[in-house]
Amino acid sequence: MMRILIPSQLRSYTGGAAEVEMSGATLDEVLRRLDAAYPGIRFRIIDELERIRPHIRIFVARELVRTLDVPLRAGDEIQIVGALSGG
């Protein structure tokens, strides 16, 4: 199982949970399972072309990843970060 840290702007999908646990062999698989458990969350992270949205950063084991085919190991921590903007 991997711990997934959810940014505040996506916690409405997880019922307010700041972290959840999922399993999977790749980041894509974990995000698909996350969406099965919390419908609609994946679309806020991944666009129609299966790319990580420009305003989202994903870290696996504290390393920035840019693709969904990243292999995962049991115990990896996935952190999803949404960009903040102001005016």
Backbone atoms as SQL, in Angstrom:
CREATE TABLE atoms (id INTEGER PRIMARY KEY, chain TEXT, resi INTEGER, resn TEXT, atom TEXT, x REAL, y REAL, z REAL);
INSERT INTO atoms VALUES
  (1, 'A', 1, 'MET', 'N', 0.843, -1.188, 0.000),
  (2, 'A', 1, 'MET', 'CA', 0.000, 0.000, 0.000),
  (3, 'A', 1, 'MET', 'C', 0.881, 1.242, 0.000),
  (4, 'A', 2, 'MET', 'N', 0.380, 2.253, -0.681),
  (5, 'A', 2, 'MET', 'CA', 1.066, 3.532, -0.726),
  (6, 'A', 2, 'MET', 'C', 0.204, 4.598, -0.089),
  (7, 'A', 3, 'ARG', 'N', 0.842, 5.484, 0.615),
  (8, 'A', 3, 'ARG', 'CA', 0.147, 6.617, 1.206),
  (9, 'A', 3, 'ARG', 'C', 0.112, 7.729, 0.172),
  (10, 'A', 4, 'ILE', 'N', -1.075, 8.267, -0.068),
  (11, 'A', 4, 'ILE', 'CA', -1.249, 9.353, -1.033),
  (12, 'A', 4, 'ILE', 'C', -1.679, 10.590, -0.260),
  (13, 'A', 5, 'LEU', 'N', -0.885, 11.647, -0.378),
  (14, 'A', 5, 'LEU', 'CA', -1.199, 12.911, 0.280),
  (15, 'A', 5, 'LEU', 'C', -2.020, 13.762, -0.683),
  (16, 'A', 6, 'ILE', 'N', -3.184, 14.170, -0.227),
  (17, 'A', 6, 'ILE', 'CA', -4.149, 14.884, -1.065),
  (18, 'A', 6, 'ILE', 'C', -4.091, 16.380, -0.748),
  (19, 'A', 7, 'PRO', 'N', -3.947, 17.232, -1.782),
  (20, 'A', 7, 'PRO', 'CA', -3.924, 18.679, -1.514),
  (21, 'A', 7, 'PRO', 'C', -5.307, 19.176, -1.084),
  (22, 'A', 8, 'SER', 'N', -5.329, 20.270, -0.383),
  (23, 'A', 8, 'SER', 'CA', -6.588, 20.785, 0.168),
  (24, 'A', 8, 'SER', 'C', -7.652, 21.014, -0.910),
  (25, 'A', 9, 'GLN', 'N', -7.254, 21.456, -2.105),
  (26, 'A', 9, 'GLN', 'CA', -8.253, 21.746, -3.131),
  (27, 'A', 9, 'GLN', 'C', -8.904, 20.492, -3.718),
  (28, 'A', 10, 'LEU', 'N', -8.393, 19.293, -3.394),
  (29, 'A', 10, 'LEU', 'CA', -9.005, 18.053, -3.880),
  (30, 'A', 10, 'LEU', 'C', -9.642, 17.233, -2.761),
  (31, 'A', 11, 'ARG', 'N', -9.590, 17.721, -1.551),
  (32, 'A', 11, 'ARG', 'CA', -10.114, 16.943, -0.421),
  (33, 'A', 11, 'ARG', 'C', -11.625, 16.810, -0.417),
  (34, 'A', 12, 'SER', 'N', -12.311, 17.643, -1.165),
  (35, 'A', 12, 'SER', 'CA', -13.768, 17.482, -1.248),
  (36, 'A', 12, 'SER', 'C', -14.116, 16.139, -1.892),
  (37, 'A', 13, 'TYR', 'N', -13.232, 15.617, -2.730),
  (38, 'A', 13, 'TYR', 'CA', -13.447, 14.313, -3.358),
  (39, 'A', 13, 'TYR', 'C', -13.232, 13.166, -2.373),
  (40, 'A', 14, 'THR', 'N', -12.365, 13.371, -1.392),
  (41, 'A', 14, 'THR', 'CA', -12.024, 12.297, -0.442),
  (42, 'A', 14, 'THR', 'C', -12.767, 12.453, 0.881),
  (43, 'A', 15, 'GLY', 'N', -13.821, 13.248, 0.888),
  (44, 'A', 15, 'GLY', 'CA', -14.571, 13.458, 2.112),
  (45, 'A', 15, 'GLY', 'C', -13.789, 14.212, 3.161),
  (46, 'A', 16, 'GLY', 'N', -12.819, 15.001, 2.705),
  (47, 'A', 16, 'GLY', 'CA', -12.011, 15.802, 3.617),
  (48, 'A', 16, 'GLY', 'C', -10.715, 15.148, 4.045),
  (49, 'A', 17, 'ALA', 'N', -10.502, 13.908, 3.637),
  (50, 'A', 17, 'ALA', 'CA', -9.279, 13.202, 4.038),
  (51, 'A', 17, 'ALA', 'C', -8.043, 13.817, 3.397),
  (52, 'A', 18, 'ALA', 'N', -7.021, 14.076, 4.209),
  (53, 'A', 18, 'ALA', 'CA', -5.760, 14.647, 3.730),
  (54, 'A', 18, 'ALA', 'C', -4.843, 13.573, 3.176),
  (55, 'A', 19, 'GLU', 'N', -5.104, 12.326, 3.525),
  (56, 'A', 19, 'GLU', 'CA', -4.325, 11.217, 2.959),
  (57, 'A', 19, 'GLU', 'C', -5.186, 9.981, 2.879),
  (58, 'A', 20, 'VAL', 'N', -4.875, 9.172, 1.869),
  (59, 'A', 20, 'VAL', 'CA', -5.560, 7.896, 1.655),
  (60, 'A', 20, 'VAL', 'C', -4.505, 6.862, 1.306),
  (61, 'A', 21, 'GLU', 'N', -4.880, 5.601, 1.340),
  (62, 'A', 21, 'GLU', 'CA', -3.962, 4.530, 0.953),
  (63, 'A', 21, 'GLU', 'C', -4.528, 3.781, -0.236),
  (64, 'A', 22, 'MET', 'N', -3.639, 3.484, -1.179),
  (65, 'A', 22, 'MET', 'CA', -3.990, 2.721, -2.369),
  (66, 'A', 22, 'MET', 'C', -2.809, 1.824, -2.710),
  (67, 'A', 23, 'SER', 'N', -3.070, 0.829, -3.537),
  (68, 'A', 23, 'SER', 'CA', -1.981, -0.016, -4.026),
  (69, 'A', 23, 'SER', 'C', -1.986, 0.032, -5.548),
  (70, 'A', 24, 'GLY', 'N', -0.877, -0.367, -6.143),
  (71, 'A', 24, 'GLY', 'CA', -0.757, -0.402, -7.594),
  (72, 'A', 24, 'GLY', 'C', 0.696, -0.513, -8.003),
  (73, 'A', 25, 'ALA', 'N', 0.912, -1.004, -9.211),
  (74, 'A', 25, 'ALA', 'CA', 2.276, -1.208, -9.707),
  (75, 'A', 25, 'ALA', 'C', 2.857, 0.052, -10.332),
  (76, 'A', 26, 'THR', 'N', 1.976, 0.936, -10.843),
  (77, 'A', 26, 'THR', 'CA', 2.431, 2.180, -11.472),
  (78, 'A', 26, 'THR', 'C', 1.599, 3.341, -10.940),
  (79, 'A', 27, 'LEU', 'N', 2.077, 4.552, -11.174),
  (80, 'A', 27, 'LEU', 'CA', 1.332, 5.734, -10.772),
  (81, 'A', 27, 'LEU', 'C', -0.031, 5.755, -11.456),
  (82, 'A', 28, 'ASP', 'N', -0.084, 5.406, -12.725),
  (83, 'A', 28, 'ASP', 'CA', -1.346, 5.381, -13.453),
  (84, 'A', 28, 'ASP', 'C', -2.337, 4.436, -12.777),
  (85, 'A', 29, 'GLU', 'N', -1.906, 3.263, -12.415),
  (86, 'A', 29, 'GLU', 'CA', -2.782, 2.287, -11.772),
  (87, 'A', 29, 'GLU', 'C', -3.305, 2.817, -10.434),
  (88, 'A', 30, 'VAL', 'N', -2.440, 3.428, -9.659),
  (89, 'A', 30, 'VAL', 'CA', -2.855, 3.994, -8.371),
  (90, 'A', 30, 'VAL', 'C', -3.880, 5.102, -8.583),
  (91, 'A', 31, 'LEU', 'N', -3.655, 5.982, -9.554),
  (92, 'A', 31, 'LEU', 'CA', -4.595, 7.072, -9.799),
  (93, 'A', 31, 'LEU', 'C', -5.932, 6.561, -10.312),
  (94, 'A', 32, 'ARG', 'N', -5.924, 5.488, -11.079),
  (95, 'A', 32, 'ARG', 'CA', -7.189, 4.883, -11.536),
  (96, 'A', 32, 'ARG', 'C', -7.953, 4.275, -10.354),
  (97, 'A', 33, 'ARG', 'N', -7.239, 3.636, -9.459),
  (98, 'A', 33, 'ARG', 'CA', -7.882, 3.078, -8.261),
  (99, 'A', 33, 'ARG', 'C', -8.382, 4.193, -7.344),
  (100, 'A', 34, 'LEU', 'N', -7.613, 5.269, -7.279),
  (101, 'A', 34, 'LEU', 'CA', -8.035, 6.427, -6.488),
  (102, 'A', 34, 'LEU', 'C', -9.353, 6.969, -7.038),
  (103, 'A', 35, 'ASP', 'N', -9.464, 7.038, -8.360),
  (104, 'A', 35, 'ASP', 'CA', -10.675, 7.540, -8.991),
  (105, 'A', 35, 'ASP', 'C', -11.845, 6.578, -8.801),
  (106, 'A', 36, 'ALA', 'N', -11.571, 5.286, -8.763),
  (107, 'A', 36, 'ALA', 'CA', -12.645, 4.311, -8.511),
  (108, 'A', 36, 'ALA', 'C', -13.206, 4.499, -7.103),
  (109, 'A', 37, 'ALA', 'N', -12.330, 4.816, -6.162),
  (110, 'A', 37, 'ALA', 'CA', -12.753, 5.024, -4.775),
  (111, 'A', 37, 'ALA', 'C', -13.358, 6.415, -4.569),
  (112, 'A', 38, 'TYR', 'N', -12.841, 7.399, -5.311),
  (113, 'A', 38, 'TYR', 'CA', -13.261, 8.794, -5.161),
  (114, 'A', 38, 'TYR', 'C', -13.535, 9.366, -6.550),
  (115, 'A', 39, 'PRO', 'N', -14.698, 9.045, -7.123),
  (116, 'A', 39, 'PRO', 'CA', -14.998, 9.422, -8.512),
  (117, 'A', 39, 'PRO', 'C', -14.795, 10.912, -8.804),
  (118, 'A', 40, 'GLY', 'N', -14.135, 11.157, -9.940),
  (119, 'A', 40, 'GLY', 'CA', -13.910, 12.513, -10.412),
  (120, 'A', 40, 'GLY', 'C', -12.564, 13.106, -10.049),
  (121, 'A', 41, 'ILE', 'N', -11.871, 12.518, -9.078),
  (122, 'A', 41, 'ILE', 'CA', -10.609, 13.108, -8.627),
  (123, 'A', 41, 'ILE', 'C', -9.520, 13.019, -9.697),
  (124, 'A', 42, 'ARG', 'N', -9.496, 11.920, -10.442),
  (125, 'A', 42, 'ARG', 'CA', -8.434, 11.740, -11.448),
  (126, 'A', 42, 'ARG', 'C', -8.480, 12.831, -12.519),
  (127, 'A', 43, 'PHE', 'N', -9.691, 13.222, -12.925),
  (128, 'A', 43, 'PHE', 'CA', -9.827, 14.243, -13.960),
  (129, 'A', 43, 'PHE', 'C', -9.255, 15.583, -13.506),
  (130, 'A', 44, 'ARG', 'N', -9.222, 15.842, -12.228),
  (131, 'A', 44, 'ARG', 'CA', -8.638, 17.074, -11.697),
  (132, 'A', 44, 'ARG', 'C', -7.107, 17.020, -11.692),
  (133, 'A', 45, 'ILE', 'N', -6.559, 15.810, -11.853),
  (134, 'A', 45, 'ILE', 'CA', -5.106, 15.608, -11.816),
  (135, 'A', 45, 'ILE', 'C', -4.547, 15.342, -13.216),
  (136, 'A', 46, 'ILE', 'N', -5.300, 14.587, -14.015),
  (137, 'A', 46, 'ILE', 'CA', -4.857, 14.132, -15.342),
  (138, 'A', 46, 'ILE', 'C', -5.796, 14.698, -16.408),
  (139, 'A', 47, 'ASP', 'N', -5.226, 15.195, -17.509),
  (140, 'A', 47, 'ASP', 'CA', -6.062, 15.775, -18.561),
  (141, 'A', 47, 'ASP', 'C', -6.554, 14.721, -19.554),
  (142, 'A', 48, 'GLU', 'N', -7.267, 15.175, -20.575),
  (143, 'A', 48, 'GLU', 'CA', -7.853, 14.274, -21.576),
  (144, 'A', 48, 'GLU', 'C', -6.803, 13.551, -22.412),
  (145, 'A', 49, 'LEU', 'N', -5.579, 14.067, -22.444),
  (146, 'A', 49, 'LEU', 'CA', -4.499, 13.450, -23.218),
  (147, 'A', 49, 'LEU', 'C', -3.618, 12.552, -22.347),
  (148, 'A', 50, 'GLU', 'N', -4.128, 12.232, -21.154),
  (149, 'A', 50, 'GLU', 'CA', -3.425, 11.350, -20.216),
  (150, 'A', 50, 'GLU', 'C', -2.093, 11.939, -19.741),
  (151, 'A', 51, 'ARG', 'N', -2.075, 13.252, -19.558),
  (152, 'A', 51, 'ARG', 'CA', -0.892, 13.941, -19.030),
  (153, 'A', 51, 'ARG', 'C', -1.253, 14.586, -17.698),
  (154, 'A', 52, 'ILE', 'N', -0.258, 14.728, -16.851),
  (155, 'A', 52, 'ILE', 'CA', -0.460, 15.428, -15.588),
  (156, 'A', 52, 'ILE', 'C', -0.763, 16.886, -15.921),
  (157, 'A', 53, 'ARG', 'N', -1.816, 17.408, -15.332),
  (158, 'A', 53, 'ARG', 'CA', -2.219, 18.791, -15.626),
  (159, 'A', 53, 'ARG', 'C', -1.092, 19.767, -15.267),
  (160, 'A', 54, 'PRO', 'N', -0.977, 20.880, -16.012),
  (161, 'A', 54, 'PRO', 'CA', 0.131, 21.832, -15.803),
  (162, 'A', 54, 'PRO', 'C', 0.212, 22.414, -14.395),
  (163, 'A', 55, 'HIS', 'N', -0.914, 22.551, -13.721),
  (164, 'A', 55, 'HIS', 'CA', -0.906, 23.156, -12.387),
  (165, 'A', 55, 'HIS', 'C', -0.742, 22.130, -11.263),
  (166, 'A', 56, 'ILE', 'N', -0.519, 20.873, -11.632),
  (167, 'A', 56, 'ILE', 'CA', -0.365, 19.790, -10.657),
  (168, 'A', 56, 'ILE', 'C', 1.069, 19.272, -10.696),
  (169, 'A', 57, 'ARG', 'N', 1.621, 19.006, -9.537),
  (170, 'A', 57, 'ARG', 'CA', 2.922, 18.339, -9.411),
  (171, 'A', 57, 'ARG', 'C', 2.693, 17.077, -8.601),
  (172, 'A', 58, 'ILE', 'N', 3.342, 16.001, -9.021),
  (173, 'A', 58, 'ILE', 'CA', 3.241, 14.741, -8.292),
  (174, 'A', 58, 'ILE', 'C', 4.646, 14.293, -7.926),
  (175, 'A', 59, 'PHE', 'N', 4.815, 13.962, -6.661),
  (176, 'A', 59, 'PHE', 'CA', 6.085, 13.471, -6.146),
  (177, 'A', 59, 'PHE', 'C', 5.896, 12.031, -5.687),
  (178, 'A', 60, 'VAL', 'N', 6.796, 11.163, -6.117),
  (179, 'A', 60, 'VAL', 'CA', 6.808, 9.776, -5.666),
  (180, 'A', 60, 'VAL', 'C', 8.114, 9.583, -4.912),
  (181, 'A', 61, 'ALA', 'N', 8.008, 9.174, -3.664),
  (182, 'A', 61, 'ALA', 'CA', 9.184, 9.015, -2.803),
  (183, 'A', 61, 'ALA', 'C', 10.030, 10.296, -2.830),
  (184, 'A', 62, 'ARG', 'N', 9.334, 11.437, -2.776),
  (185, 'A', 62, 'ARG', 'CA', 9.937, 12.783, -2.722),
  (186, 'A', 62, 'ARG', 'C', 10.621, 13.232, -4.006),
  (187, 'A', 63, 'GLU', 'N', 10.412, 12.495, -5.097),
  (188, 'A', 63, 'GLU', 'CA', 10.988, 12.889, -6.388),
  (189, 'A', 63, 'GLU', 'C', 9.870, 13.295, -7.340),
  (190, 'A', 64, 'LEU', 'N', 10.042, 14.437, -8.001),
  (191, 'A', 64, 'LEU', 'CA', 9.064, 14.922, -8.962),
  (192, 'A', 64, 'LEU', 'C', 8.982, 13.961, -10.139),
  (193, 'A', 65, 'VAL', 'N', 7.763, 13.581, -10.512),
  (194, 'A', 65, 'VAL', 'CA', 7.561, 12.721, -11.682),
  (195, 'A', 65, 'VAL', 'C', 6.741, 13.488, -12.702),
  (196, 'A', 66, 'ARG', 'N', 6.923, 13.165, -13.957),
  (197, 'A', 66, 'ARG', 'CA', 6.233, 13.884, -15.025),
  (198, 'A', 66, 'ARG', 'C', 5.374, 12.983, -15.905),
  (199, 'A', 67, 'THR', 'N', 5.445, 11.671, -15.678),
  (200, 'A', 67, 'THR', 'CA', 4.656, 10.738, -16.486),
  (201, 'A', 67, 'THR', 'C', 3.902, 9.773, -15.568),
  (202, 'A', 68, 'LEU', 'N', 2.942, 9.085, -16.143),
  (203, 'A', 68, 'LEU', 'CA', 2.107, 8.166, -15.370),
  (204, 'A', 68, 'LEU', 'C', 2.660, 6.750, -15.310),
  (205, 'A', 69, 'ASP', 'N', 3.670, 6.456, -16.117),
  (206, 'A', 69, 'ASP', 'CA', 4.195, 5.087, -16.166),
  (207, 'A', 69, 'ASP', 'C', 5.274, 4.810, -15.123),
  (208, 'A', 70, 'VAL', 'N', 5.388, 5.653, -14.132),
  (209, 'A', 70, 'VAL', 'CA', 6.392, 5.504, -13.081),
  (210, 'A', 70, 'VAL', 'C', 6.086, 4.245, -12.270),
  (211, 'A', 71, 'PRO', 'N', 7.055, 3.315, -12.163),
  (212, 'A', 71, 'PRO', 'CA', 6.826, 2.122, -11.335),
  (213, 'A', 71, 'PRO', 'C', 6.865, 2.488, -9.850),
  (214, 'A', 72, 'LEU', 'N', 6.047, 1.806, -9.081),
  (215, 'A', 72, 'LEU', 'CA', 5.961, 2.073, -7.651),
  (216, 'A', 72, 'LEU', 'C', 6.378, 0.842, -6.849),
  (217, 'A', 73, 'ARG', 'N', 6.858, 1.114, -5.642),
  (218, 'A', 73, 'ARG', 'CA', 7.202, 0.050, -4.699),
  (219, 'A', 73, 'ARG', 'C', 6.302, 0.168, -3.485),
  (220, 'A', 74, 'ALA', 'N', 6.036, -0.941, -2.846),
  (221, 'A', 74, 'ALA', 'CA', 5.233, -0.917, -1.629),
  (222, 'A', 74, 'ALA', 'C', 5.864, 0.060, -0.646),
  (223, 'A', 75, 'GLY', 'N', 5.053, 0.871, -0.051),
  (224, 'A', 75, 'GLY', 'CA', 5.547, 1.839, 0.914),
  (225, 'A', 75, 'GLY', 'C', 5.909, 3.187, 0.336),
  (226, 'A', 76, 'ASP', 'N', 5.925, 3.324, -0.993),
  (227, 'A', 76, 'ASP', 'CA', 6.192, 4.642, -1.589),
  (228, 'A', 76, 'ASP', 'C', 5.115, 5.623, -1.149),
  (229, 'A', 77, 'GLU', 'N', 5.520, 6.869, -0.953),
  (230, 'A', 77, 'GLU', 'CA', 4.576, 7.924, -0.632),
  (231, 'A', 77, 'GLU', 'C', 4.375, 8.760, -1.886),
  (232, 'A', 78, 'ILE', 'N', 3.116, 9.029, -2.206),
  (233, 'A', 78, 'ILE', 'CA', 2.764, 9.842, -3.365),
  (234, 'A', 78, 'ILE', 'C', 2.176, 11.140, -2.836),
  (235, 'A', 79, 'GLN', 'N', 2.765, 12.241, -3.259),
  (236, 'A', 79, 'GLN', 'CA', 2.256, 13.543, -2.841),
  (237, 'A', 79, 'GLN', 'C', 1.771, 14.293, -4.064),
  (238, 'A', 80, 'ILE', 'N', 0.516, 14.690, -4.032),
  (239, 'A', 80, 'ILE', 'CA', -0.080, 15.477, -5.110),
  (240, 'A', 80, 'ILE', 'C', -0.117, 16.921, -4.619),
  (241, 'A', 81, 'VAL', 'N', 0.441, 17.818, -5.426),
  (242, 'A', 81, 'VAL', 'CA', 0.525, 19.220, -5.039),
  (243, 'A', 81, 'VAL', 'C', -0.150, 20.062, -6.110),
  (244, 'A', 82, 'GLY', 'N', -1.062, 20.927, -5.708),
  (245, 'A', 82, 'GLY', 'CA', -1.710, 21.851, -6.634),
  (246, 'A', 82, 'GLY', 'C', -1.082, 23.213, -6.511),
  (247, 'A', 83, 'ALA', 'N', -0.875, 23.867, -7.637),
  (248, 'A', 83, 'ALA', 'CA', -0.285, 25.200, -7.641),
  (249, 'A', 83, 'ALA', 'C', -1.233, 26.191, -6.972),
  (250, 'A', 84, 'LEU', 'N', -0.646, 27.134, -6.281),
  (251, 'A', 84, 'LEU', 'CA', -1.410, 28.212, -5.676),
  (252, 'A', 84, 'LEU', 'C', -1.247, 29.444, -6.542),
  (253, 'A', 85, 'SER', 'N', -2.300, 30.218, -6.645),
  (254, 'A', 85, 'SER', 'CA', -2.182, 31.461, -7.399),
  (255, 'A', 85, 'SER', 'C', -2.878, 32.555, -6.612),
  (256, 'A', 86, 'GLY', 'N', -2.484, 33.727, -6.894),
  (257, 'A', 86, 'GLY', 'CA', -3.079, 34.858, -6.186),
  (258, 'A', 86, 'GLY', 'C', -3.258, 36.031, -7.113),
  (259, 'A', 87, 'GLY', 'N', -3.758, 37.075, -6.578),
  (260, 'A', 87, 'GLY', 'CA', -3.986, 38.216, -7.441),
  (261, 'A', 87, 'GLY', 'C', -3.876, 39.512, -6.716);
